[in-house]
Amino acid sequence: MNFAPLPSVDAAAVPSEGLVLDVRENDEWAAGHVEGALHVPMSDFVTRFGEVTEAVADKGRAYVMCRVGGRSAQVTQYLVQQGIDAVNVDGGMLAWDGAGRPMVTDNDSPAFVL
């Protein structure tokens, strides 16, 4: 059985107005995240699936991100199987930070990748 390659994109190529879906856990999110991202931890994903489908309906595509790309690859694969336009962000937040893309925190402390 052959599987189609997982759709993925480089962190530097994510459009600034794109829907970033962050599937990291709460402590990772608190340390630093993409401003405007939708935070749905992988552990909550099934119960919050409706939120994700609504957000994708509004924005058109989900750019799925975790710390390095493993968890987001699993979520991207699941979304694609559900017929949702989703791409995995190669290298995750580490690549985002490495590309010099902006990060924020909810409490104005310096953002970092946990």
Buried (B, 14 or more C-beta within 10 A) or exposed (E): EEEEEBBBBEBBEBEEEBBBBBBBBEEBBBBBBBEEBBBBBBEBBEEEBEBBBEBBEEBEBBBBBBBBBEBBBBBBBBBBEEEBEBBBBBBBBBBBBEEEBEBBBEEEEEBEBE
